[in-house]
């Protein structure tokens, strides 16, 4: 992970509990120390703290999924794997983000056109399983505890699950 200049672990706000910065993923991704995913539904068994963790993770994921959805609607390159060198992929992604913001700010192409090949089918993406290391489970558990602590809980989070 050092290649990506990820910041070192820090304390959660209002606590002395350190946790690493993580990428937020869904069930399709493997659990890693740098990538957290929700608890499997089969493992929750009425555990309100795990439900709250999954809910909070889902809210965080929604931001990036919505942003990516906007890019997919405007730029067909995102309908399939981008077969370029990694340094060129970075440039393509940055360029499409800039173009998207320019189009949005200048109200160009305000109407959304349907893609020629139809909507991408996210359900058919291959699922990744595998056995996560204990340290990955510990990172997820640390986030779960924070989301359920006095410092990390939100006043309405429990109500959303009832």
C-alpha positions as CSV (number, residue, x, y, z in Angstrom):
1,X,0.0,0.0,0.0
2,X,3.0,2.4,0.3
3,X,2.9,2.9,-3.4
4,X,-0.5,4.7,-3.1
5,X,0.6,7.3,-0.5
6,X,-2.2,6.2,1.8
7,X,-1.9,8.2,5.1
8,X,-0.8,6.4,8.2
9,X,-3.4,5.1,10.6
10,X,-4.9,7.8,12.8
11,X,-7.2,8.0,15.8
12,X,-10.9,8.0,15.2
13,X,-12.4,11.4,16.0
14,X,-12.8,11.9,19.7
15,X,-11.0,8.7,20.7
16,X,-7.6,7.2,21.3
17,X,-8.4,4.3,19.1
18,X,-6.2,4.1,16.0
19,X,-7.4,2.7,12.7
20,X,-6.1,2.5,9.2
21,X,-7.6,4.4,6.3
22,X,-9.6,2.0,4.2
23,X,-11.3,1.6,0.9
24,X,-15.0,1.0,1.2
25,X,-16.2,-2.0,-0.8
26,X,-19.3,-4.2,-1.1
27,X,-19.8,-8.0,-1.0
28,X,-18.0,-8.5,-4.3
29,X,-14.6,-7.6,-2.8
30,X,-12.4,-9.6,-0.4
31,X,-11.9,-8.4,3.1
32,X,-8.4,-6.8,3.5
33,X,-6.8,-4.6,6.1
34,X,-7.1,-1.7,3.6
35,X,-10.5,-2.7,2.2
36,X,-13.6,-3.2,4.4
37,X,-16.8,-4.8,3.2
38,X,-20.0,-5.5,5.0
39,X,-20.7,-8.4,7.3
40,X,-22.3,-11.2,5.3
41,X,-26.1,-11.3,6.0
42,X,-25.7,-14.9,7.2
43,X,-23.3,-13.8,9.9
44,X,-25.4,-11.0,11.4
45,X,-28.0,-13.1,13.2
46,X,-29.8,-10.1,14.7
47,X,-26.6,-8.4,15.9
48,X,-27.6,-4.7,16.0
49,X,-24.0,-3.5,16.0
50,X,-23.2,-5.5,12.8
51,X,-26.4,-4.1,11.2
52,X,-25.4,-0.6,12.1
53,X,-21.9,-1.2,10.6
54,X,-23.4,-2.5,7.4
55,X,-25.8,0.4,7.2
56,X,-23.1,3.0,7.8
57,X,-20.8,1.3,5.3
58,X,-23.7,1.3,2.7
59,X,-24.2,5.0,3.2
60,X,-20.4,5.6,2.6
61,X,-20.4,3.4,-0.5
62,X,-23.4,5.2,-2.0
63,X,-21.3,8.4,-2.6
64,X,-18.7,6.7,-4.8
65,X,-21.3,4.5,-6.5
66,X,-23.4,7.6,-7.4
67,X,-20.3,9.4,-8.7
68,X,-19.2,6.4,-10.8
69,X,-22.8,6.1,-12.1
70,X,-22.6,9.7,-13.4
71,X,-19.4,8.9,-15.2
72,X,-20.7,5.7,-16.7
73,X,-23.8,7.6,-18.1
74,X,-21.6,10.1,-19.9
75,X,-18.5,8.2,-20.9
76,X,-18.8,4.8,-22.6
77,X,-15.2,3.9,-21.7
78,X,-16.4,2.8,-18.3
79,X,-18.7,0.1,-19.7
80,X,-15.8,-2.4,-19.9
81,X,-12.3,-2.9,-18.7
82,X,-10.0,-0.1,-19.7
83,X,-7.2,-1.8,-21.6
84,X,-4.5,0.8,-21.2
85,X,-1.3,1.1,-19.3
86,X,-2.0,2.1,-15.6
87,X,-0.4,5.5,-16.0
88,X,-2.7,6.2,-19.0
89,X,-5.8,4.9,-17.1
90,X,-5.1,7.4,-14.4
91,X,-5.1,10.2,-17.0
92,X,-8.3,8.9,-18.6
93,X,-10.1,8.8,-15.3
94,X,-8.9,12.3,-14.3
95,X,-9.8,13.7,-17.7
96,X,-13.3,12.2,-17.6
97,X,-13.8,13.6,-14.1
98,X,-12.8,17.1,-15.3
99,X,-15.0,16.8,-18.3
100,X,-17.9,15.6,-16.2
101,X,-17.5,18.6,-13.9
102,X,-17.2,21.0,-16.8
103,X,-20.3,19.7,-18.5
104,X,-22.2,19.8,-15.2
105,X,-21.0,23.3,-14.3
106,X,-21.9,24.6,-17.8
107,X,-25.2,22.7,-18.1
108,X,-24.0,21.1,-21.3
109,X,-25.8,17.9,-22.4
110,X,-28.3,18.3,-19.6
111,X,-30.4,15.5,-21.0
112,X,-29.1,12.0,-20.1
113,X,-28.8,9.8,-23.1
114,X,-29.2,6.0,-22.8
115,X,-26.1,4.1,-23.7
116,X,-26.3,2.3,-27.0
117,X,-25.5,-1.1,-25.5
118,X,-28.0,-0.6,-22.6
119,X,-27.2,-0.3,-18.9
120,X,-24.2,-2.2,-17.5
121,X,-25.2,-5.2,-15.5
122,X,-23.3,-5.0,-12.2
123,X,-24.9,-8.2,-11.0
124,X,-22.8,-10.3,-13.3
125,X,-19.5,-9.2,-12.0
126,X,-17.4,-12.0,-10.6
127,X,-17.5,-12.3,-6.9
128,X,-14.2,-12.7,-5.0
129,X,-14.1,-14.8,-1.9
130,X,-11.2,-16.3,-0.2
131,X,-10.0,-16.3,3.4
132,X,-9.2,-12.9,4.9
133,X,-6.4,-12.6,7.4
134,X,-7.3,-12.1,11.0
135,X,-5.9,-8.5,10.8
136,X,-8.6,-7.7,8.2
137,X,-11.3,-9.0,10.5
138,X,-9.8,-6.9,13.3
139,X,-9.9,-3.7,11.2
140,X,-13.6,-4.3,10.4
141,X,-14.3,-5.0,14.0
142,X,-12.5,-1.7,15.0
143,X,-14.7,0.3,12.6
144,X,-17.8,-1.5,13.9
145,X,-17.0,-0.7,17.5
146,X,-16.4,3.0,16.6
147,X,-19.7,3.3,14.7
148,X,-21.4,1.9,17.8
149,X,-19.5,4.0,20.3
150,X,-20.5,7.3,21.9
151,X,-17.9,9.1,19.8
152,X,-18.8,7.5,16.5
153,X,-22.5,6.8,16.6
154,X,-25.1,9.0,14.9
155,X,-28.3,9.9,16.7
156,X,-30.6,8.4,14.1
157,X,-28.6,5.3,13.0
158,X,-30.6,2.8,15.2
159,X,-33.9,4.2,14.0
160,X,-33.0,3.6,10.4
161,X,-32.7,-0.1,11.1
162,X,-36.0,-0.5,12.9
